[in-house]
């Protein structure tokens, strides 16, 4: 699949007739869902906490004070 200038490879495991060289479609779906949820979390956290530390993706502390 080509997306903008990026290529996302997909493959099935050897046990299902693939070559096992890339994530299978289920893994890609879970990764996309995780990326979406992370983006929403960061967007909401930035709206509630000003500013979020940009150099560290792991923020420890209370969001609601």
N, CA and C atoms as a LAMMPS dump frame, in Angstrom:
ITEM: TIMESTEP
0
ITEM: NUMBER OF ATOMS
195
ITEM: BOX BOUNDS ff ff ff
-5.0000000000000000e+02 5.0000000000000000e+02
-5.0000000000000000e+02 5.0000000000000000e+02
-5.0000000000000000e+02 5.0000000000000000e+02
ITEM: ATOMS id mol type element x y z
1 1 1 N 0.858 -1.155 0
2 1 2 C 0 0 0
3 1 3 C 0.912 1.228 0
4 2 1 N 0.626 2.212 -0.832
5 2 2 C 1.385 3.457 -0.844
6 2 3 C 0.517 4.564 -0.267
7 3 1 N 1.082 5.324 0.64
8 3 2 C 0.361 6.405 1.292
9 3 3 C 1.265 7.62 1.26
10 4 1 N 0.846 8.646 0.537
11 4 2 C 1.695 9.813 0.292
12 4 3 C 3.003 9.303 -0.3
13 5 1 N 4.124 9.587 0.332
14 5 2 C 5.406 9.082 -0.155
15 5 3 C 5.911 7.912 0.671
16 6 1 N 5.037 7.337 1.472
17 6 2 C 5.417 6.234 2.347
18 6 3 C 4.884 4.924 1.781
19 7 1 N 5.588 3.859 2.063
20 7 2 C 5.137 2.529 1.676
21 7 3 C 4.926 1.721 2.948
22 8 1 N 3.761 1.115 3.063
23 8 2 C 3.454 0.264 4.207
24 8 3 C 3.325 -1.164 3.685
25 9 1 N 4.277 -1.996 4.061
26 9 2 C 4.254 -3.389 3.628
27 9 3 C 3.373 -4.208 4.554
28 10 1 N 2.754 -5.2 3.993
29 10 2 C 1.926 -6.122 4.762
30 10 3 C 2.175 -7.526 4.243
31 11 1 N 2.171 -8.475 5.137
32 11 2 C 2.41 -9.87 4.768
33 11 3 C 1.71 -10.754 5.78
34 12 1 N 1.507 -11.956 5.416
35 12 2 C 0.939 -12.949 6.329
36 12 3 C 2.065 -13.813 6.886
37 13 1 N 1.847 -14.401 8.054
38 13 2 C 2.855 -15.316 8.598
39 13 3 C 3.053 -16.521 7.676
40 14 1 N 4.195 -17.16 7.816
41 14 2 C 4.5 -18.347 7.015
42 14 3 C 3.43 -19.413 7.221
43 15 1 N 2.943 -19.542 8.437
44 15 2 C 1.935 -20.569 8.74
45 15 3 C 0.63 -20.349 7.978
46 16 1 N 0.416 -19.127 7.486
47 16 2 C -0.799 -18.839 6.716
48 16 3 C -0.507 -18.643 5.231
49 17 1 N 0.688 -19.042 4.809
50 17 2 C 1.029 -18.978 3.391
51 17 3 C 1.788 -17.741 2.972
52 18 1 N 2.093 -16.868 3.903
53 18 2 C 2.875 -15.68 3.576
54 18 3 C 4.357 -15.933 3.766
55 19 1 N 5.136 -14.88 3.631
56 19 2 C 6.574 -14.997 3.828
57 19 3 C 7.02 -14.51 5.203
58 20 1 N 6.114 -13.874 5.958
59 20 2 C 6.429 -13.411 7.296
60 20 3 C 7.444 -12.281 7.327
61 21 1 N 7.499 -11.473 6.263
62 21 2 C 8.506 -10.413 6.166
63 21 3 C 8.011 -9.049 6.614
64 22 1 N 6.722 -8.942 6.908
65 22 2 C 6.149 -7.655 7.299
66 22 3 C 4.976 -7.931 8.235
67 23 1 N 4.502 -6.894 8.907
68 23 2 C 3.339 -7.092 9.783
69 23 3 C 2.128 -7.596 8.99
70 24 1 N 1.33 -8.411 9.648
71 24 2 C 0.114 -8.869 8.973
72 24 3 C -0.977 -7.791 9.111
73 25 1 N -2.053 -7.906 8.36
74 25 2 C -3.087 -6.863 8.392
75 25 3 C -3.651 -6.587 9.78
76 26 1 N -3.789 -7.596 10.609
77 26 2 C -4.299 -7.37 11.965
78 26 3 C -3.325 -6.541 12.785
79 27 1 N -2.029 -6.817 12.651
80 27 2 C -1.027 -6.034 13.37
81 27 3 C -1.026 -4.583 12.899
82 28 1 N -1.188 -4.373 11.602
83 28 2 C -1.247 -3.01 11.079
84 28 3 C -2.479 -2.278 11.597
85 29 1 N -3.607 -2.986 11.679
86 29 2 C -4.823 -2.369 12.186
87 29 3 C -4.64 -1.96 13.653
88 30 1 N -4.049 -2.831 14.458
89 30 2 C -3.821 -2.511 15.868
90 30 3 C -2.826 -1.36 16.024
91 31 1 N -1.797 -1.329 15.188
92 31 2 C -0.835 -0.234 15.246
93 31 3 C -1.501 1.095 14.868
94 32 1 N -2.364 1.071 13.854
95 32 2 C -3.072 2.289 13.441
96 32 3 C -4.014 2.755 14.547
97 33 1 N -4.718 1.836 15.173
98 33 2 C -5.616 2.182 16.27
99 33 3 C -4.828 2.787 17.429
100 34 1 N -3.686 2.175 17.751
101 34 2 C -2.849 2.685 18.828
102 34 3 C -2.338 4.09 18.505
103 35 1 N -1.913 4.319 17.277
104 35 2 C -1.427 5.642 16.878
105 35 3 C -2.537 6.681 16.988
106 36 1 N -3.737 6.308 16.601
107 36 2 C -4.879 7.214 16.679
108 36 3 C -5.196 7.547 18.132
109 37 1 N -5.246 6.545 18.986
110 37 2 C -5.545 6.775 20.395
111 37 3 C -4.456 7.616 21.056
112 38 1 N -3.207 7.385 20.694
113 38 2 C -2.111 8.176 21.248
114 38 3 C -2.231 9.629 20.822
115 39 1 N -2.561 9.863 19.55
116 39 2 C -2.721 11.233 19.059
117 39 3 C -3.853 11.944 19.793
118 40 1 N -4.96 11.258 20.021
119 40 2 C -6.084 11.851 20.743
120 40 3 C -5.688 12.138 22.187
121 41 1 N -4.976 11.203 22.818
122 41 2 C -4.535 11.408 24.199
123 41 3 C -3.64 12.637 24.303
124 42 1 N -2.674 12.752 23.406
125 42 2 C -1.751 13.891 23.438
126 42 3 C -2.503 15.19 23.192
127 43 1 N -3.43 15.187 22.239
128 43 2 C -4.212 16.387 21.948
129 43 3 C -5.025 16.813 23.169
130 44 1 N -5.677 15.872 23.819
131 44 2 C -6.469 16.184 25.009
132 44 3 C -5.573 16.63 26.168
133 45 1 N -4.431 15.967 26.328
134 45 2 C -3.519 16.338 27.411
135 45 3 C -2.98 17.745 27.193
136 46 1 N -2.655 18.082 25.958
137 46 2 C -2.164 19.433 25.68
138 46 3 C -3.236 20.478 25.955
139 47 1 N -4.487 20.12 25.741
140 47 2 C -5.576 21.06 26.008
141 47 3 C -5.766 21.261 27.513
142 48 1 N -5.438 20.244 28.314
143 48 2 C -5.666 20.298 29.753
144 48 3 C -4.438 20.753 30.531
145 49 1 N -3.237 20.387 30.065
146 49 2 C -1.997 20.69 30.753
147 49 3 C -1.154 21.555 29.829
148 50 1 N -0.734 22.683 30.322
149 50 2 C 0.044 23.568 29.463
150 50 3 C 1.371 23.865 30.132
151 51 1 N 2.463 23.596 29.529
152 51 2 C 2.671 22.793 28.323
153 51 3 C 3.052 21.367 28.688
154 52 1 N 2.85 20.462 27.776
155 52 2 C 3.355 19.102 27.937
156 52 3 C 4.841 19.127 27.606
157 53 1 N 5.649 18.372 28.326
158 53 2 C 7.072 18.339 27.964
159 53 3 C 7.244 17.686 26.592
160 54 1 N 7.831 18.419 25.655
161 54 2 C 7.955 17.906 24.295
162 54 3 C 9.153 16.981 24.131
163 55 1 N 10.12 17.041 25.052
164 55 2 C 11.308 16.205 24.911
165 55 3 C 11.13 14.812 25.501
166 56 1 N 10.04 14.584 26.218
167 56 2 C 9.815 13.291 26.846
168 56 3 C 8.386 12.843 26.565
169 57 1 N 8.214 11.729 25.833
170 57 2 C 6.854 11.288 25.52
171 57 3 C 6.109 10.716 26.718
172 58 1 N 6.806 10.487 27.839
173 58 2 C 6.18 9.914 29.022
174 58 3 C 6.003 11.007 30.063
175 59 1 N 4.776 11.392 30.276
176 59 2 C 4.467 12.463 31.234
177 59 3 C 3.95 11.823 32.493
178 60 1 N 4.563 12.133 33.616
179 60 2 C 4.109 11.607 34.902
180 60 3 C 3.598 12.767 35.719
181 61 1 N 2.358 12.665 36.139
182 61 2 C 1.785 13.723 36.945
183 61 3 C 0.283 13.769 36.739
184 62 1 N -0.352 14.639 37.463
185 62 2 C -1.801 14.742 37.391
186 62 3 C -2.2 15.622 36.215
187 63 1 N -3.119 15.145 35.414
188 63 2 C -3.642 15.938 34.309
189 63 3 C -4.697 16.884 34.841
190 64 1 N -5.527 16.387 35.732
191 64 2 C -6.583 17.213 36.302
192 64 3 C -6.158 17.661 37.692
193 65 1 N -5.926 18.924 37.854
194 65 2 C -5.506 19.419 39.16
195 65 3 C -6.602 20.229 39.784
